[in-house]
Amino acid sequence: MESIYGQIVRVILVLIAIIAAMFALRRYGTKYNFNLNLRQKTTRYGLKKLDTIHMGNRKFITVVEVKNRVLVVGIGEKDITLLTQWTEGEDHT
């Protein structure tokens, strides 16, 4: 029969493992796009970042939803360019 201290140590180790798994899932869930939506918040302006693709050093393309419009924006080191936009529900192919 195990001592009470052995059982307490086992419970603590299990809790540490669960917490470590939660941190790993949060970190790598967004990196590998598990669609956990952990950071996705809507601002009071109705602004929501949907996706980002890094194109190089300080250059990327971001898809942003503003109320009922979807904007695809190219962002460089010194400029921001609207690439395309559509109303949500429109066929954008």
DRENTORKOL-3810 file (N, C-alpha, C; in nm, 4 decimals):
REM DRENTORKOL-3810
@n.u->0.0827; n.v->-0.1164; n.w->0.0000; ca.u->0.0000; ca.v->0.0000; ca.w->0.0000; c.u->0.0887; c.v->0.1247; c.w->0.0000
@n.u->0.0510; n.v->0.2197; n.w->-0.0867; ca.u->0.1298; ca.v->0.3431; ca.w->-0.0986; c.u->0.1029; c.v->0.4366; c.w->0.0177
@n.u->0.2029; n.v->0.5156; n.w->0.0450; ca.u->0.1850; ca.v->0.6150; ca.w->0.1512; c.u->0.1056; c.v->0.7340; c.w->0.0968
@n.u->0.0549; n.v->0.8148; n.w->0.1847; ca.u->-0.0225; ca.v->0.9321; ca.w->0.1463; c.u->0.0642; c.v->1.0308; c.w->0.0698
@n.u->0.1937; n.v->1.0358; n.w->0.1030; ca.u->0.2841; ca.v->1.1274; ca.w->0.0338; c.u->0.3055; c.v->1.0843; c.w->-0.1114
@n.u->0.3124; n.v->0.9567; n.w->-0.1340; ca.u->0.3260; ca.v->0.9074; ca.w->-0.2706; c.u->0.2047; c.v->0.9424; c.w->-0.3550
@n.u->0.0873; n.v->0.9338; n.w->-0.2978; ca.u->-0.0345; ca.v->0.9691; ca.w->-0.3699; c.u->-0.0404; c.v->1.1192; c.w->-0.3977
@n.u->0.0019; n.v->1.2009; n.w->-0.3027; ca.u->0.0028; ca.v->1.3465; ca.w->-0.3230; c.u->0.1002; c.v->1.3838; c.w->-0.4333
@n.u->0.2178; n.v->1.3233; n.w->-0.4336; ca.u->0.3171; ca.v->1.3504; ca.w->-0.5385; c.u->0.2617; c.v->1.3102; c.w->-0.6745
@n.u->0.1930; n.v->1.1967; n.w->-0.6825; ca.u->0.1343; ca.v->1.1506; ca.w->-0.8078; c.u->0.0282; c.v->1.2500; c.w->-0.8580
@n.u->-0.0565; n.v->1.3000; n.w->-0.7689; ca.u->-0.1592; ca.v->1.3976; ca.w->-0.8073; c.u->-0.0949; c.v->1.5262; c.w->-0.8569
@n.u->0.0090; n.v->1.5716; n.w->-0.7882; ca.u->0.0782; ca.v->1.6942; ca.w->-0.8304; c.u->0.1419; c.v->1.6761; c.w->-0.9675
@n.u->0.2046; n.v->1.5626; n.w->-0.9917; ca.u->0.2657; ca.v->1.5371; ca.w->-1.1224; c.u->0.1617; c.v->1.5312; c.w->-1.2335
@n.u->0.0479; n.v->1.4727; n.w->-1.2067; ca.u->-0.0590; ca.v->1.4678; ca.w->-1.3065; c.u->-0.1102; c.v->1.6084; c.w->-1.3364
@n.u->-0.1265; n.v->1.6910; n.w->-1.2341; ca.u->-0.1709; ca.v->1.8284; ca.w->-1.2548; c.u->-0.0687; c.v->1.9085; c.w->-1.3358
@n.u->0.0591; n.v->1.8893; n.w->-1.3085; ca.u->0.1641; ca.v->1.9573; ca.w->-1.3848; c.u->0.1601; c.v->1.9125; c.w->-1.5307
@n.u->0.1400; n.v->1.7844; n.w->-1.5543; ca.u->0.1314; ca.v->1.7336; ca.w->-1.6916; c.u->0.0102; c.v->1.7921; c.w->-1.7649
@n.u->-0.1027; n.v->1.8051; n.w->-1.6980; ca.u->-0.2224; ca.v->1.8617; ca.w->-1.7605; c.u->-0.1997; c.v->2.0081; c.w->-1.7957
@n.u->-0.1407; n.v->2.0831; n.w->-1.7037; ca.u->-0.1135; ca.v->2.2248; ca.w->-1.7294; c.u->-0.0135; c.v->2.2411; c.w->-1.8439
@n.u->0.0894; n.v->2.1587; n.w->-1.8480; ca.u->0.1875; ca.v->2.1646; ca.w->-1.9569; c.u->0.1214; c.v->2.1319; c.w->-2.0907
@n.u->0.0322; n.v->2.0346; n.w->-2.0918; ca.u->-0.0386; ca.v->1.9998; ca.w->-2.2154; c.u->-0.1276; c.v->2.1147; c.w->-2.2617
@n.u->-0.1903; n.v->2.1850; n.w->-2.1678; ca.u->-0.2746; ca.v->2.2987; ca.w->-2.2038; c.u->-0.1910; c.v->2.4113; c.w->-2.2643
@n.u->-0.0763; n.v->2.4418; n.w->-2.2053; ca.u->0.0116; ca.v->2.5449; ca.w->-2.2610; c.u->0.0617; c.v->2.5051; c.w->-2.3995
@n.u->0.1001; n.v->2.3794; n.w->-2.4171; ca.u->0.1487; ca.v->2.3335; ca.w->-2.5473; c.u->0.0381; c.v->2.3403; c.w->-2.6525
@n.u->-0.0818; n.v->2.3012; n.w->-2.6160; ca.u->-0.1931; ca.v->2.3071; ca.w->-2.7102; c.u->-0.2231; c.v->2.4510; c.w->-2.7493
@n.u->-0.2179; n.v->2.5416; n.w->-2.6544; ca.u->-0.2427; ca.v->2.6828; ca.w->-2.6855; c.u->-0.1343; c.v->2.7383; c.w->-2.7769
@n.u->-0.0098; n.v->2.7075; n.w->-2.7472; ca.u->0.0997; ca.v->2.7610; ca.w->-2.8277; c.u->0.1025; c.v->2.7016; c.w->-2.9683
@n.u->0.0990; n.v->2.5698; n.w->-2.9782; ca.u->0.1121; ca.v->2.5063; ca.w->-3.1083; c.u->-0.0213; c.v->2.4939; c.w->-3.1810
@n.u->-0.1310; n.v->2.5121; n.w->-3.1106; ca.u->-0.2625; ca.v->2.5093; ca.w->-3.1752; c.u->-0.2793; c.v->2.6235; c.w->-3.2721
@n.u->-0.2322; n.v->2.7421; n.w->-3.2360; ca.u->-0.2396; ca.v->2.8555; ca.w->-3.3277; c.u->-0.1305; c.v->2.8460; c.w->-3.4339
@n.u->-0.0155; n.v->2.7920; n.w->-3.3982; ca.u->0.0943; ca.v->2.7803; ca.w->-3.4947; c.u->0.0597; c.v->2.6818; c.w->-3.6064
@n.u->-0.0007; n.v->2.5703; n.w->-3.5728; ca.u->-0.0352; ca.v->2.4694; ca.w->-3.6720; c.u->-0.1808; c.v->2.4751; c.w->-3.7142
@n.u->-0.2491; n.v->2.5854; n.w->-3.6780; ca.u->-0.3852; ca.v->2.6148; ca.w->-3.7225; c.u->-0.4831; c.v->2.5036; c.w->-3.6889
@n.u->-0.4948; n.v->2.4727; n.w->-3.5615; ca.u->-0.5943; ca.v->2.3762; ca.w->-3.5157; c.u->-0.7321; c.v->2.4400; c.w->-3.5021
@n.u->-0.7445; n.v->2.5687; n.w->-3.5404; ca.u->-0.8698; ca.v->2.6440; ca.w->-3.5343; c.u->-0.9293; c.v->2.6442; c.w->-3.3945
@n.u->-0.8469; n.v->2.6766; n.w->-3.2964; ca.u->-0.8949; ca.v->2.6824; ca.w->-3.1596; c.u->-0.9598; c.v->2.8160; c.w->-3.1268
@n.u->-0.9351; n.v->2.9187; n.w->-3.2095; ca.u->-0.9908; ca.v->3.0525; ca.w->-3.1914; c.u->-0.9665; c.v->3.1055; c.w->-3.0506
@n.u->-0.8462; n.v->3.0884; n.w->-3.0012; ca.u->-0.8147; ca.v->3.1328; ca.w->-2.8659; c.u->-0.7955; c.v->3.2834; c.w->-2.8585
@n.u->-0.7440; n.v->3.3420; n.w->-2.9647; ca.u->-0.7158; ca.v->3.4845; ca.w->-2.9628; c.u->-0.8183; c.v->3.5659; c.w->-3.0398
@n.u->-0.9119; n.v->3.5034; n.w->-3.1015; ca.u->-1.0036; ca.v->3.5745; ca.w->-3.1887; c.u->-1.1085; c.v->3.6486; c.w->-3.1071
@n.u->-1.1002; n.v->3.7807; n.w->-3.1093; ca.u->-1.1954; ca.v->3.8639; ca.w->-3.0398; c.u->-1.2481; c.v->3.9658; c.w->-3.1391
@n.u->-1.3699; n.v->4.0047; n.w->-3.1211; ca.u->-1.4267; ca.v->4.1109; ca.w->-3.2015; c.u->-1.4174; c.v->4.2401; c.w->-3.1222
@n.u->-1.3663; n.v->4.3448; n.w->-3.1861; ca.u->-1.3556; ca.v->4.4730; ca.w->-3.1195; c.u->-1.4893; c.v->4.5458; c.w->-3.1262
@n.u->-1.4962; n.v->4.6602; n.w->-3.0617; ca.u->-1.6204; ca.v->4.7361; ca.w->-3.0663; c.u->-1.6477; c.v->4.7920; c.w->-3.2047
@n.u->-1.5480; n.v->4.7916; n.w->-3.2924; ca.u->-1.5656; ca.v->4.8370; ca.w->-3.4301; c.u->-1.6045; c.v->4.7222; c.w->-3.5234
@n.u->-1.6149; n.v->4.6028; n.w->-3.4715; ca.u->-1.6491; ca.v->4.4874; ca.w->-3.5529; c.u->-1.5315; c.v->4.4355; c.w->-3.6332
@n.u->-1.4097; n.v->4.4575; n.w->-3.5853; ca.u->-1.2878; ca.v->4.4205; ca.w->-3.6564; c.u->-1.2379; c.v->4.2863; c.w->-3.6050
@n.u->-1.2100; n.v->4.1938; n.w->-3.6984; ca.u->-1.1637; ca.v->4.0605; ca.w->-3.6591; c.u->-1.0605; c.v->4.0119; c.w->-3.7607
@n.u->-0.9418; n.v->3.9705; n.w->-3.7131; ca.u->-0.8386; ca.v->3.9148; ca.w->-3.8011; c.u->-0.8707; c.v->3.7672; c.w->-3.8225
@n.u->-0.8878; n.v->3.7276; n.w->-3.9485; ca.u->-0.9240; ca.v->3.5897; ca.w->-3.9781; c.u->-0.8035; c.v->3.5016; c.w->-4.0049
@n.u->-0.7052; n.v->3.5535; n.w->-4.0791; ca.u->-0.5894; ca.v->3.4706; ca.w->-4.1138; c.u->-0.4745; c.v->3.5597; c.w->-4.1572
@n.u->-0.3529; n.v->3.5108; n.w->-4.1434; ca.u->-0.2331; ca.v->3.5821; ca.w->-4.1864; c.u->-0.1377; c.v->3.4842; c.w->-4.2515
@n.u->-0.0790; n.v->3.5274; n.w->-4.3624; ca.u->0.0230; ca.v->3.4487; ca.w->-4.4317; c.u->0.1494; c.v->3.5334; c.w->-4.4371
@n.u->0.2585; n.v->3.4831; n.w->-4.3808; ca.u->0.3856; ca.v->3.5547; ca.w->-4.3828; c.u->0.4526; c.v->3.5303; c.w->-4.5174
@n.u->0.4910; n.v->3.6398; n.w->-4.5839; ca.u->0.5494; ca.v->3.6312; ca.w->-4.7177; c.u->0.7000; c.v->3.6512; c.w->-4.7162
@n.u->0.7537; n.v->3.6986; n.w->-4.6096; ca.u->0.8966; ca.v->3.7235; ca.w->-4.6013; c.u->0.9252; c.v->3.8136; c.w->-4.4830
@n.u->1.0416; n.v->3.8754; n.w->-4.4852; ca.u->1.0830; ca.v->3.9616; ca.w->-4.3755; c.u->0.9934; c.v->4.0853; c.w->-4.3689
@n.u->0.9103; n.v->4.0918; n.w->-4.2657; ca.u->0.8180; ca.v->4.2027; ca.w->-4.2414; c.u->0.7181; c.v->4.2246; c.w->-4.3544
@n.u->0.6814; n.v->4.1194; n.w->-4.4230; ca.u->0.5819; ca.v->4.1276; ca.w->-4.5296; c.u->0.4834; c.v->4.0130; c.w->-4.5126
@n.u->0.3556; n.v->4.0457; n.w->-4.5134; ca.u->0.2559; ca.v->3.9408; ca.w->-4.5004; c.u->0.1221; c.v->3.9873; c.w->-4.5549
@n.u->0.0347; n.v->3.8919; n.w->-4.5750; ca.u->-0.1007; ca.v->3.9165; ca.w->-4.6226; c.u->-0.1959; c.v->3.8761; c.w->-4.5107
@n.u->-0.2900; n.v->3.9643; n.w->-4.4814; ca.u->-0.3844; ca.v->3.9408; ca.w->-4.3733; c.u->-0.5269; c.v->3.9519; c.w->-4.4254
@n.u->-0.6121; n.v->3.8626; n.w->-4.3786; ca.u->-0.7550; ca.v->3.8683; ca.w->-4.4101; c.u->-0.8252; c.v->3.9210; c.w->-4.2861
@n.u->-0.8971; n.v->4.0323; n.w->-4.3027; ca.u->-0.9622; ca.v->4.1003; ca.w->-4.1919; c.u->-1.1110; c.v->4.1135; c.w->-4.2228
@n.u->-1.1937; n.v->4.0892; n.w->-4.1213; ca.u->-1.3374; ca.v->4.1082; ca.w->-4.1351; c.u->-1.3764; c.v->4.2334; c.w->-4.0576
@n.u->-1.4425; n.v->4.3260; n.w->-4.1263; ca.u->-1.4909; ca.v->4.4482; ca.w->-4.0639; c.u->-1.6415; c.v->4.4516; c.w->-4.0852
@n.u->-1.7156; n.v->4.4307; n.w->-3.9754; ca.u->-1.8608; ca.v->4.4179; ca.w->-3.9788; c.u->-1.9004; c.v->4.3130; c.w->-4.0814
@n.u->-1.9570; n.v->4.3478; n.w->-4.1967; ca.u->-1.9977; ca.v->4.2460; ca.w->-4.2940; c.u->-1.9073; c.v->4.2453; c.w->-4.4167
@n.u->-1.7915; n.v->4.3096; n.w->-4.4111; ca.u->-1.6978; ca.v->4.3124; ca.w->-4.5234; c.u->-1.5725; c.v->4.2339; c.w->-4.4892
@n.u->-1.5173; n.v->4.1690; n.w->-4.5897; ca.u->-1.3917; ca.v->4.0949; ca.w->-4.5744; c.u->-1.2874; c.v->4.1653; c.w->-4.6599
@n.u->-1.1744; n.v->4.1996; n.w->-4.5985; ca.u->-1.0668; ca.v->4.2704; ca.w->-4.6669; c.u->-0.9427; c.v->4.1823; c.w->-4.6696
@n.u->-0.8755; n.v->4.1788; n.w->-4.7834; ca.u->-0.7462; ca.v->4.1117; ca.w->-4.7942; c.u->-0.6438; c.v->4.2228; c.w->-4.8098
@n.u->-0.5530; n.v->4.2319; n.w->-4.7136; ca.u->-0.4608; ca.v->4.3433; ca.w->-4.7049; c.u->-0.3181; c.v->4.2922; c.w->-4.7131
@n.u->-0.2378; n.v->4.3542; n.w->-4.7986; ca.u->-0.0950; ca.v->4.3269; ca.w->-4.8058; c.u->-0.0216; c.v->4.4285; c.w->-4.7206
@n.u->0.0619; n.v->4.3815; n.w->-4.6307; ca.u->0.1319; ca.v->4.4706; ca.w->-4.5391; c.u->0.2817; c.v->4.4524; c.w->-4.5583
@n.u->0.3481; n.v->4.5628; n.w->-4.5904; ca.u->0.4929; ca.v->4.5624; ca.w->-4.6078; c.u->0.5594; c.v->4.6374; c.w->-4.4957
@n.u->0.6874; n.v->4.6631; n.w->-4.5133; ca.u->0.7625; ca.v->4.7315; ca.w->-4.4092; c.u->0.7163; c.v->4.8759; c.w->-4.3915
@n.u->0.6775; n.v->4.9423; n.w->-4.5030; ca.u->0.6401; ca.v->5.0829; ca.w->-4.4942; c.u->0.5021; c.v->5.1134; c.w->-4.5498
@n.u->0.4308; n.v->5.0148; n.w->-4.5987; ca.u->0.3009; ca.v->5.0458; ca.w->-4.6590; c.u->0.2000; c.v->4.9349; c.w->-4.6352
@n.u->0.0728; n.v->4.9710; n.w->-4.6523; ca.u->-0.0386; ca.v->4.8775; ca.w->-4.6432; c.u->-0.1206; c.v->4.8938; c.w->-4.7700
@n.u->-0.1533; n.v->4.7823; n.w->-4.8366; ca.u->-0.2260; ca.v->4.7876; ca.w->-4.9618; c.u->-0.3486; c.v->4.6972; c.w->-4.9541
@n.u->-0.4619; n.v->4.7513; n.w->-4.9949; ca.u->-0.5841; ca.v->4.6712; ca.w->-5.0031; c.u->-0.5767; c.v->4.5885; c.w->-5.1313
@n.u->-0.5726; n.v->4.4566; n.w->-5.1190; ca.u->-0.5610; ca.v->4.3702; ca.w->-5.2355; c.u->-0.6972; c.v->4.3390; c.w->-5.2961
@n.u->-0.7939; n.v->4.3060; n.w->-5.2116; ca.u->-0.9299; ca.v->4.2811; ca.w->-5.2583; c.u->-1.0242; c.v->4.2905; c.w->-5.1393
@n.u->-1.1530; n.v->4.3015; n.w->-5.1697; ca.u->-1.2540; ca.v->4.3072; ca.w->-5.0648; c.u->-1.3845; c.v->4.2516; c.w->-5.1192
@n.u->-1.4691; n.v->4.2030; n.w->-5.0303; ca.u->-1.6014; ca.v->4.1566; ca.w->-5.0683; c.u->-1.6932; c.v->4.1618; c.w->-4.9484
@n.u->-1.8217; n.v->4.1602; n.w->-4.9761; ca.u->-1.9211; ca.v->4.1549; ca.w->-4.8707; c.u->-1.9400; c.v->4.0097; c.w->-4.8320
@n.u->-1.9500; n.v->3.9824; n.w->-4.7020; ca.u->-1.9650; ca.v->3.8457; ca.w->-4.6556; c.u->-2.0913; c.v->3.7857; c.w->-4.7154
@n.u->-2.0793; n.v->3.6649; n.w->-4.7660; ca.u->-2.1898; ca.v->3.5987; ca.w->-4.8320; c.u->-2.1799; c.v->3.6061; c.w->-4.9825
@n.u->-2.0986; n.v->3.7007; n.w->-5.0360; ca.u->-2.0760; ca.v->3.7104; ca.w->-5.1797; c.u->-1.9854; c.v->3.5976; c.w->-5.2252
@n.u->-1.9993; n.v->3.5608; n.w->-5.3524; ca.u->-1.9062; ca.v->3.4650; ca.w->-5.4113; c.u->-1.7799; c.v->3.5413; c.w->-5.4492
@n.u->-1.6670; n.v->3.5090; n.w->-5.3884; ca.u->-1.5434; ca.v->3.5822; ca.w->-5.4098; c.u->-1.4395; c.v->3.5010; c.w->-5.4863
@n.u->-1.4833; n.v->3.4033; n.w->-5.5648; ca.u->-1.3863; ca.v->3.3248; ca.w->-5.6412; c.u->-1.3583; c.v->3.3864; c.w->-5.7735
END
